[in-house]
Each structure stands twice: as structure tokens, then as C-alpha cells.
Amino acid sequence: MYDIAVIGAGPAGASAALFAAKAGKETLLIDNDKSMTKKAWIENHYGVYEIAGPDLIETGKKQAAKFGAKLISDQAVNLLPVEDGIKIEMEGESAEAKHVIIASGVSVALGEKAGINTKPGTEPRIKTVIEADGDGRTNLDRIWAAGTAAGVSVHTIITAGHGAAVAINVISELNGERYVDHDLLKNG
């Protein structure tokens, strides 16, 4: 059983998986290759001069993998409670995790099918989002939401930051104390 499974490998999902894996959590990142970021040209992402959306997505997945996240290319189709976690059914296989972060961008169908509460979106062209509290918690135990799926602005820098913030909240819950990830320069 994974500690954390992240559904969606766009900026929010890859960022969440990066933080989870770097924290030493057994992390699964599920990518259906349908991120709307694949169509983006980005010049307003802090720390990046300019980048094509597909390159940003690939970089995020590689960063998460660098710290041990397992990447699966598949479509999550259902979430079911199991003892001490959630079973993620995919088109090709299934997996179990103690916690799941839904970072599925504009699609909230998986959450709706699982019984997660939704609400109207506030962003242009985003009709429905997952209802989550300020920490990213949904109405279902152990299921969290991050990024556009959770109603934050569709800008990559904002969704990436929200993915990281939600992951830190999940890591903190798993650890039983607030988690902080802060590295120092090696020769500083």
C-alpha cells in the first residue's frame, strides 16, 4: 500500500508527488496524459523564464521520480474505501494508498463517482470543482483535492503551489506533526 497516491500529473499533481516522495513517503503518481497544460505556453511561472506546457509536465514527473515516486500511465476510474486506505481502480490495474490526492484538472468525474461533494467553479470555463477545505480535505476520509480540480486558479504556478501545500498537509497528517521541507546550500 502506498502512503500517498496522486491522480493527475499536471502542475498540481506532479508538485504534490514531488513533495510526497521527497518526504520519504511511498508515492504513486497516476498520469492519464490529458493535462490541459499540454496546450500551454508559459512565461509567468516563477523560476522559469519560459517553457512549453508539455516540457513543464515532463520536468515535474521527472522531479517526482527523482525522489522515488512511481509513475503509472493509466486512467483512474473509481475510488473505493478499504481498510486503512483507498483503492484506486484504473483501466489497466489497481493500487491502494493510505491517502489519495485528486489533481485531475478540469475533470471532477472521478470525484463525483466516488461521492465527493462538488460545487460550481469560479474560473472561466471551469463549470464544477471538488469541494475541499483550506487544507485540501474533501468530504470523504483520506481523499484530498488539489489544483484546478479543487477550485484554485488555472495558472500553473498557482496549481503547482496548491499541489505542494495539499501534499504537505497529507504528509503532516501521516507524520503526526507539521512537515517542513527546506534544504540548505551545501557550501553556503
C-alpha positions in Angstrom: 0.0 0.0 0.0 1.3 3.4 -1.0 1.3 6.2 1.6 0.1 8.8 -1.0 -1.4 8.3 -4.5 -1.8 11.4 -6.7 -4.2 11.3 -9.5 -3.1 13.7 -12.3 0.4 14.6 -13.3 -0.1 18.2 -14.3 1.5 21.0 -12.2 -0.6 20.3 -9.1 -0.3 16.6 -9.2 3.4 16.4 -10.1 4.2 19.0 -7.4 2.2 17.0 -4.8 4.0 13.8 -5.8 7.4 15.6 -5.7 6.8 16.8 -2.1 5.4 13.4 -1.0 8.3 11.4 -2.5 11.0 13.8 -1.2 9.4 13.4 2.3 10.2 9.7 2.1 6.6 8.7 1.5 5.8 5.7 -0.8 4.2 7.7 -3.6 2.3 6.8 -6.7 1.6 9.3 -9.5 -1.1 8.3 -12.0 -1.0 10.1 -15.3 -3.7 9.9 -18.0 -1.8 12.2 -20.3 -4.7 14.6 -20.7 -3.5 17.7 -18.8 -4.7 21.0 -20.3 -1.2 22.3 -19.5 0.0 20.3 -22.6 -1.5 23.1 -24.7 0.1 26.0 -22.7 3.0 28.3 -23.4 4.1 29.6 -20.0 6.0 32.8 -19.3 4.6 33.6 -15.9 5.9 30.7 -13.8 8.3 31.9 -11.1 11.8 30.4 -11.6 11.2 29.5 -15.2 11.9 32.1 -18.0 9.6 30.4 -20.5 8.5 26.9 -21.1 6.2 24.8 -23.2 3.4 23.1 -21.2 4.5 19.6 -22.3 8.0 20.3 -21.1 6.8 21.6 -17.8 4.8 18.4 -17.3 7.7 16.1 -18.2 10.0 18.1 -15.9 7.5 17.7 -13.0 7.2 14.0 -13.5 11.0 13.6 -13.6 11.4 15.6 -10.4 8.9 13.4 -8.6 10.6 10.2 -10.0 14.0 11.5 -8.9 12.8 11.1 -5.3 11.2 7.7 -5.8 7.6 8.4 -6.9 6.3 5.6 -9.1 4.6 6.8 -12.3 1.8 4.8 -13.9 0.3 5.9 -17.2 -3.3 4.9 -16.8 -6.8 6.4 -16.2 -8.2 6.2 -12.7 -11.9 5.2 -12.9 -13.0 4.6 -9.4 -12.1 5.2 -5.7 -13.2 2.7 -3.1 -12.6 2.7 0.7 -10.6 -0.2 2.0 -9.2 -0.9 5.4 -6.8 1.9 6.3 -6.9 3.5 2.9 -8.4 3.9 -0.6 -8.4 1.5 -3.5 -7.8 3.2 -6.9 -9.3 1.3 -9.8 -7.7 2.1 -13.1 -8.4 0.9 -16.6 -5.3 -1.3 -16.6 -4.7 -2.1 -12.9 -5.5 -1.1 -9.4 -3.5 0.2 -6.4 -4.1 1.1 -2.8 -2.9 4.1 -0.8 -3.4 5.5 2.7 -4.3 8.8 1.2 -5.3 10.0 -2.3 -4.9 13.5 -3.8 -7.1 14.2 -6.7 -5.3 16.7 -9.0 -7.3 15.9 -12.2 -7.5 19.5 -13.5 -10.8 20.3 -15.2 -12.3 16.8 -14.7 -14.0 16.0 -11.5 -15.9 13.0 -12.8 -13.8 10.6 -10.7 -14.5 12.5 -7.5 -18.3 12.7 -8.3 -18.4 8.9 -8.9 -16.7 8.3 -5.6 -19.3 10.5 -3.8 -17.2 13.6 -3.2 -19.1 16.8 -2.9 -18.7 19.3 -5.8 -19.7 22.9 -6.2 -19.8 25.4 -9.1 -16.4 26.6 -10.3 -15.4 30.3 -10.3 -12.8 30.3 -13.1 -13.8 30.9 -16.7 -14.8 27.6 -18.4 -14.5 25.6 -15.2 -18.0 24.6 -14.5 -17.6 22.3 -11.5 -14.9 21.7 -8.9 -14.4 19.4 -5.9 -15.5 20.9 -2.6 -12.4 20.9 -0.4 -11.5 22.8 2.8 -8.5 25.1 3.1 -6.2 22.1 3.7 -7.5 20.2 0.6 -9.7 17.8 2.5 -12.9 16.6 0.8 -16.0 15.2 2.5 -14.5 11.6 2.1 -11.9 10.5 4.6 -8.4 10.1 3.2 -9.3 11.8 -0.1 -7.9 15.3 -0.8 -8.1 17.6 -3.8 -5.5 20.0 -5.3 -5.2 22.5 -8.1 -7.9 23.3 -10.6 -9.9 20.3 -9.5 -10.1 21.9 -6.1 -11.2 25.3 -7.5 -7.9 27.2 -7.5 -6.9 29.4 -10.4 -5.8 27.5 -13.5 -2.4 29.2 -13.7 0.4 26.7 -13.4 2.3 28.5 -10.7 -0.8 28.6 -8.5 -1.9 25.0 -9.1 1.7 23.8 -8.5 1.8 25.6 -5.3 -1.5 24.3 -4.2 -0.5 20.8 -5.0 2.6 21.2 -2.8 0.5 22.7 0.0 -2.0 19.9 0.0 0.8 17.3 -0.1 2.4 19.0 3.0 -0.9 18.7 4.8 -1.2 15.0 3.9 2.5 14.4 4.9 1.9 16.2 8.2 -1.2 14.1 8.9 0.8 10.9 8.2 3.7 12.1 10.4 1.5 13.3 13.3 3.3 16.7 13.2 3.7 19.6 10.8 6.1 18.8 8.0 8.5 21.4 6.5 10.8 20.7 3.5 13.6 23.2 3.5 17.1 22.3 2.1 20.2 24.4 2.5 23.0 25.1 0.1 25.7 22.5 0.6 28.5 25.1 0.6 26.5 28.0 2.0 
